[in-house]
Amino acid sequence: MLTSSEDRRRRIAANLKRWSARPIGQSNRQAIGVCLVMMLLLIAASGYSADATAAMRATAGLFAATHGALHMSAIIRLRKLNMAGMSEAAEALRSYRDPFRISNLDIAVAWAAFALVAPVFGWIWRQVPQP
């Protein structure tokens, strides 16, 4: 009978193997799609704020910091699993660092760029007639 730690190790290894085998194009499309939907929702929700630009900048900055922290967390956890002897973690780390795969660091940069262009969206909101 498997102990819980062996069972957990096998589940983690299977998940890492499945994630590493996922096509880059598919994961990139999903990451871009989720990010764009979140940006559109942020633009729409900020329209109800007294200062839309400040609301967009603050939220985008928070998202950028969060994704940066998630990136570092993923790298550190995969390295630790690799040092513990899990070969699937090494493959997942190589896959995560693939220059063609969108990572949390790329998404953090996208949110930082969004925060920089937030004044444009704020200006657009001020042009929309309010009821």
LUMVODREN-261730 format. One line per 4 residues: number of its first residue (from 1); their letters; for each residue x, y, z of N, C-alpha, C. Coordinates in pm, 1 decimal, decimal comma. Layout:
% LUMVODREN-261730
NUM	a	X/Y/Z/X/Y/Z/X/Y/Z ~ ... $
END
This chain:
% LUMVODREN-261730
1	mlts	83,9/-118,1/0,0/0,0/0,0/0,0/88,4/124,5/0,0 ~ 48,3/222,3/-81,0/125,7/346,1/-91,1/104,5/433,6/31,4 ~ 211,9/496,4/75,6/195,6/594,9/182,1/142,9/723,4/120,5 ~ 93,9/813,7/203,5/36,8/936,9/149,8/142,6/1021,4/79,9 $
5	sedr	266,3/1019,0/128,4/369,9/1099,0/63,1/405,7/1042,2/-74,2 ~ 407,7/909,9/-87,2/434,2/849,8/-218,3/319,4/879,3/-315,0 ~ 198,6/869,1/-264,7/82,1/897,8/-347,7/83,0/1044,5/-391,5 ~ 113,8/1132,7/-298,8/119,3/1275,7/-332,1/228,6/1303,0/-433,8 $
9	rrri	344,0/1241,9/-417,1/455,6/1259,2/-510,5/416,7/1213,0/-651,3 ~ 346,6/1100,4/-658,6/303,0/1050,6/-790,6/200,6/1144,0/-855,0 ~ 108,3/1198,0/-774,0/10,2/1292,1/-828,3/77,4/1419,0/-879,4 ~ 170,8/1472,0/-801,6/243,9/1592,1/-843,6/321,9/1564,3/-971,1 $
13	aanl	389,1/1450,0/-976,5/466,3/1414,0/-1095,8/376,4/1400,7/-1218,0 ~ 259,4/1339,4/-1200,4/165,9/1323,9/-1312,7/114,6/1459,3/-1359,8 ~ 83,2/1549,0/-1266,3/36,2/1682,7/-1304,2/145,2/1761,3/-1376,0 ~ 267,9/1752,8/-1327,3/378,4/1823,0/-1393,2/402,4/1768,3/-1533,9 $
17	krws	394,3/1636,6/-1547,4/414,7/1574,4/-1678,8/305,4/1617,2/-1776,1 ~ 181,0/1619,1/-1727,2/69,1/1660,2/-1812,2/82,6/1808,0/-1851,9 ~ 122,0/1892,7/-1756,1/138,1/2034,9/-1786,3/251,8/2057,5/-1885,2 ~ 362,7/1986,5/-1869,5/477,4/2003,6/-1958,8/446,4/1959,8/-2101,2 $
21	arpi	358,8/1860,5/-2113,8/325,4/1808,9/-2246,3/221,5/1894,9/-2318,3 ~ 164,0/1989,3/-2248,7/62,1/2075,6/-2308,8/123,2/2161,3/-2420,0 ~ 59,2/2169,6/-2535,0/113,8/2250,2/-2645,2/128,3/2397,2/-2606,7 ~ 237,7/2456,6/-2648,8/266,6/2595,5/-2614,3/159,8/2688,9/-2669,9 $
25	gqsn	119,3/2667,1/-2793,5/17,9/2753,1/-2854,8/-112,0/2754,3/-2776,3 ~ -152,2/2637,9/-2729,1/-277,0/2628,3/-2651,8/-266,3/2705,7/-2521,3 ~ -158,2/2688,3/-2449,4/-145,2/2759,8/-2321,7/-128,6/2909,8/-2343,5 ~ -60,3/2949,4/-2452,0/-44,7/3091,4/-2482,0/-179,0/3156,6/-2515,0 $
29	rqai	-258,9/3088,4/-2595,1/-391,4/3142,7/-2629,3/-477,6/3157,6/-2504,7 ~ -471,1/3059,5/-2416,9/-549,6/3067,0/-2294,3/-501,2/3182,2/-2206,0 ~ -370,9/3198,3/-2192,1/-315,8/3306,3/-2108,9/-353,4/3442,9/-2165,2 ~ -341,4/3459,7/-2295,9/-376,2/3587,2/-2358,7/-525,5/3613,6/-2346,4 $
33	gvcl	-605,8/3511,1/-2367,9/-750,7/3527,2/-2358,8/-795,4/3568,6/-2220,3 ~ -745,7/3501,6/-2117,5/-783,1/3534,8/-1980,4/-736,6/3676,0/-1946,2 ~ -615,0/3709,6/-1988,5/-560,8/3842,6/-1959,4/-644,0/3951,9/-2027,7 ~ -681,3/3932,3/-2152,9/-762,0/4031,7/-2223,8/-900,4/4047,6/-2162,1 $
37	vmml	-961,8/3935,8/-2124,5/-1093,4/3943,2/-2060,9/-1083,0/4020,2/-1929,2 ~ -978,6/3991,6/-1850,5/-959,5/4063,2/-1724,0/-937,0/4212,5/-1748,3 ~ -862,8/4247,3/-1851,9/-839,1/4388,6/-1881,8/-968,5/4458,1/-1922,9 ~ -1048,6/4391,2/-2004,4/-1176,9/4450,3/-2044,5/-1269,9/4466,7/-1924,5 $
41	llia	-1272,0/4367,3/-1837,4/-1354,1/4379,0/-1716,8/-1304,4/4492,8/-1628,0 ~ -1174,7/4509,3/-1619,7/-1117,8/4618,3/-1540,0/-1155,2/4754,0/-1598,4 ~ -1148,4/4765,6/-1729,6/-1186,3/4891,5/-1794,3/-1333,9/4921,6/-1767,3 ~ -1417,9/4820,0/-1783,2/-1561,3/4839,8/-1761,5/-1591,7/4873,8/-1615,9 $
45	asgy	-1529,7/4804,2/-1522,4/-1556,4/4828,6/-1380,0/-1502,1/4964,1/-1335,6 ~ -1392,9/5008,2/-1394,1/-1333,6/5136,8/-1354,7/-1420,7/5254,2/-1395,2 ~ -1507,0/5234,2/-1491,0/-1596,6/5341,3/-1533,3/-1690,4/5385,2/-1422,9 ~ -1712,4/5301,5/-1324,9/-1801,1/5335,0/-1213,7/-1726,4/5401,5/-1098,6 $
49	sada	-1596,0/5417,6/-1113,8/-1514,3/5479,6/-1009,8/-1510,0/5630,3/-1031,1 ~ -1485,7/5703,6/-923,2/-1475,4/5849,4/-934,4/-1353,8/5888,4/-1017,8 ~ -1244,7/5814,0/-1005,8/-1123,7/5839,1/-1084,5/-1086,3/5708,7/-1154,0 ~ -1135,4/5691,6/-1276,1/-1115,9/5566,9/-1349,7/-968,0/5536,1/-1371,9 $
53	taam	-888,5/5638,2/-1403,2/-746,4/5616,0/-1429,4/-676,3/5562,9/-1305,3 ~ -701,3/5622,4/-1191,0/-636,9/5577,7/-1067,3/-680,9/5435,5/-1031,7 ~ -807,0/5404,6/-1052,1/-856,7/5270,5/-1022,4/-791,3/5166,7/-1112,7 ~ -780,3/5198,4/-1242,6/-716,4/5105,0/-1334,8/-569,4/5086,7/-1302,2 $
57	rata	-501,2/5197,2/-1272,2/-358,2/5188,7/-1240,4/-334,0/5107,6/-1113,7 ~ -412,2/5131,5/-1012,1/-393,6/5059,8/-886,0/-418,6/4910,2/-902,9 ~ -527,2/4876,6/-970,2/-559,6/4735,4/-989,0/-457,6/4667,5/-1079,8 ~ -417,6/4733,5/-1187,6/-317,9/4675,1/-1277,1/-184,2/4658,3/-1205,4 $
61	glfa	-148,4/4752,7/-1121,9/-25,3/4739,6/-1044,1/-31,0/4622,4/-948,0 ~ -146,3/4603,7/-886,0/-164,4/4489,7/-796,7/-153,9/4358,4/-873,3 ~ -217,1/4351,5/-990,6/-208,9/4230,1/-1072,7/-65,8/4204,3/-1119,1 ~ 7,6/4309,6/-1154,7/146,8/4293,9/-1197,8/231,4/4237,3/-1083,9 $
65	athg	213,9/4291,7/-965,3/290,0/4242,0/-849,8/252,7/4097,2/-816,8 ~ 125,0/4065,4/-826,9/79,8/3929,6/-798,2/139,0/3830,1/-897,1 ~ 134,9/3862,6/-1025,0/189,9/3770,8/-1124,9/341,2/3759,5/-1113,2 ~ 408,6/3866,6/-1075,0/552,3/3858,2/-1050,8/583,3/3763,6/-935,5 $
69	alhm	504,4/3772,8/-829,3/522,4/3682,8/-714,8/489,6/3538,0/-752,4 ~ 386,5/3519,0/-833,0/352,5/3384,0/-878,7/464,2/3324,4/-963,9 ~ 526,7/3408,5/-1045,8/638,4/3362,3/-1129,6/753,2/3312,2/-1041,4 ~ 791,9/3393,2/-943,7/901,7/3353,6/-855,6/864,8/3228,6/-775,5 $
73	saii	742,1/3221,3/-729,9/696,8/3104,5/-654,5/704,5/2977,8/-739,5 ~ 660,7/2985,4/-864,2/665,0/2868,9/-953,0/808,5/2823,4/-976,8 ~ 897,2/2918,0/-1003,5/1037,6/2883,7/-1028,2/1097,9/2818,0/-903,3 ~ 1075,5/2876,9/-787,4/1133,4/2823,9/-663,3/1078,5/2684,8/-632,0 $
77	rlrk	949,0/2666,2/-647,1/889,3/2535,5/-617,0/938,6/2428,2/-714,0 ~ 947,7/2462,8/-841,8/997,0/2363,9/-938,2/1143,2/2329,6/-911,8 ~ 1222,8/2426,9/-874,3/1362,5/2399,0/-840,3/1372,6/2306,7/-718,8 ~ 1291,0/2333,6/-617,5/1293,5/2249,4/-497,6/1252,3/2105,6/-529,3 $
81	lnma	1147,2/2091,4/-610,9/1104,9/1956,5/-649,7/1213,8/1886,7/-730,7 ~ 1282,0/1961,4/-816,6/1390,7/1905,7/-896,2/1504,7/1860,5/-804,9 ~ 1538,7/1943,0/-706,1/1646,3/1905,3/-612,9/1606,3/1785,1/-527,6 ~ 1476,1/1765,1/-508,3/1428,4/1649,7/-432,2/1428,5/1523,0/-516,4 $
85	gmse	1468,8/1534,3/-642,2/1481,4/1415,7/-726,8/1364,0/1387,9/-817,5 ~ 1274,4/1483,4/-834,0/1159,6/1462,6/-921,9/1196,6/1509,9/-1062,7 ~ 1218,4/1414,9/-1152,1/1263,1/1449,1/-1287,8/1156,6/1526,4/-1366,0 ~ 1030,6/1504,1/-1333,7/923,3/1575,8/-1401,7/930,2/1725,9/-1373,3 $
89	aaea	982,0/1762,6/-1257,4/995,5/1904,2/-1222,8/1099,6/1971,5/-1312,1 ~ 1206,3/1901,1/-1345,1/1308,4/1957,4/-1434,7/1249,3/1982,8/-1572,0 ~ 1168,1/1889,8/-1620,2/1103,2/1907,6/-1750,4/1002,9/2021,9/-1745,9 ~ 927,9/2031,7/-1636,7/831,0/2140,8/-1621,4/902,3/2275,0/-1614,7 $
93	lrsy	1016,1/2281,2/-1547,8/1093,3/2405,2/-1539,4/1144,7/2446,4/-1676,8 ~ 1193,2/2349,2/-1754,1/1237,5/2380,0/-1891,3/1120,7/2429,0/-1976,0 ~ 1006,2/2365,3/-1959,0/887,7/2405,7/-2034,2/841,1/2544,4/-1992,2 ~ 843,8/2572,4/-1861,9/800,5/2702,9/-1810,2/891,5/2814,1/-1860,5 $
97	rdpf	1020,2/2783,3/-1872,9/1117,3/2883,6/-1917,2/1132,7/2890,2/-2068,4 ~ 1056,5/2810,6/-2141,4/1062,1/2814,5/-2288,0/1034,2/2957,1/-2333,7 ~ 1122,9/3014,3/-2418,1/1103,1/3153,5/-2458,7/975,3/3176,7/-2539,7 ~ 917,0/3071,0/-2592,1/794,8/3087,4/-2669,9/668,8/3070,3/-2585,0 $
101	risn	684,4/3026,5/-2460,4/569,1/3007,8/-2370,9/548,7/3134,0/-2287,0 ~ 425,1/3177,2/-2275,1/392,0/3292,8/-2192,3/392,3/3247,3/-2046,5 ~ 471,5/3315,6/-1965,1/480,2/3282,0/-1822,9/413,5/3392,1/-1740,9 ~ 409,9/3372,9/-1611,2/353,5/3475,4/-1522,8/433,8/3604,1/-1529,2 $
105	ldia	562,6/3594,6/-1556,6/644,1/3715,4/-1568,8/600,0/3797,7/-1690,4 ~ 569,6/3730,3/-1800,0/519,6/3800,4/-1919,4/386,3/3869,0/-1890,8 ~ 301,2/3801,1/-1816,6/171,5/3859,5/-1782,9/189,8/3977,7/-1688,0 ~ 286,1/3968,4/-1596,8/315,1/4080,4/-1507,0/358,7/4202,5/-1586,6 $
109	vawa	440,6/4182,2/-1688,1/484,2/4293,1/-1772,5/366,0/4351,2/-1850,1 ~ 276,3/4265,1/-1896,3/157,4/4313,6/-1967,3/71,5/4401,2/-1875,9 ~ 55,6/4360,3/-1749,2/-22,1/4441,5/-1655,5/48,1/4572,6/-1624,1 ~ 179,1/4570,7/-1616,2/253,4/4695,5/-1591,8/235,9/4789,9/-1711,2 $
113	afal	240,3/4735,3/-1832,5/217,7/4817,2/-1951,6/75,2/4871,9/-1953,0 ~ -20,5/4790,1/-1911,7/-159,4/4835,0/-1904,1/-172,0/4951,4/-1806,1 ~ -100,5/4943,5/-1693,8/-104,1/5053,2/-1596,0/-48,3/5181,6/-1656,9 ~ 49,3/5168,7/-1745,8/107,1/5286,8/-1809,8/11,5/5352,2/-1909,3 $
117	vapv	-69,9/5272,0/-1976,3/-162,5/5328,6/-2074,5/-302,0/5353,5/-2015,7 ~ -317,4/5334,4/-1885,5/-446,6/5357,3/-1820,4/-501,3/5498,0/-1841,8 ~ -416,2/5602,3/-1848,4/-472,6/5735,4/-1873,3/-550,7/5745,1/-2004,7 ~ -511,7/5667,5/-2103,6/-585,6/5667,8/-2231,2/-726,9/5614,9/-2208,6 $
121	fgwi	-737,0/5504,5/-2134,5/-869,7/5448,1/-2107,1/-950,7/5540,3/-2017,0 ~ -882,8/5606,7/-1922,7/-952,3/5704,8/-1837,8/-1006,3/5820,6/-1920,1 ~ -929,0/5865,8/-2016,7/-973,7/5974,5/-2105,0/-1095,1/5929,2/-2186,1 ~ -1091,8/5805,6/-2234,7/-1205,2/5751,6/-2310,6/-1330,9/5749,4/-2223,4 $
125	wrqv	-1317,2/5708,0/-2097,4/-1432,1/5704,1/-2007,7/-1488,5/5842,7/-1982,5 ~ -1401,3/5944,1/-1977,9/-1452,0/6080,2/-1955,9/-1527,3/6133,1/-2077,8 ~ -1501,3/6076,1/-2196,1/-1570,7/6119,5/-2316,7/-1709,4/6057,6/-2329,7 ~ -1732,4/5948,1/-2262,3/-1862,0/5879,9/-2268,9/-1962,6/5960,5/-2187,0 $
129	pqp	-2075,2/5997,8/-2247,6/-2176,7/6074,2/-2173,1/-2231,3/5992,1/-2055,6 ~ -2236,6/6055,0/-1938,9/-2286,8/5988,0/-1818,9/-2438,1/6015,9/-1806,4 ~ -2514,6/5914,2/-1765,5/-2660,0/5933,9/-1753,0/-2696,2/6022,7/-1637,0 $
END
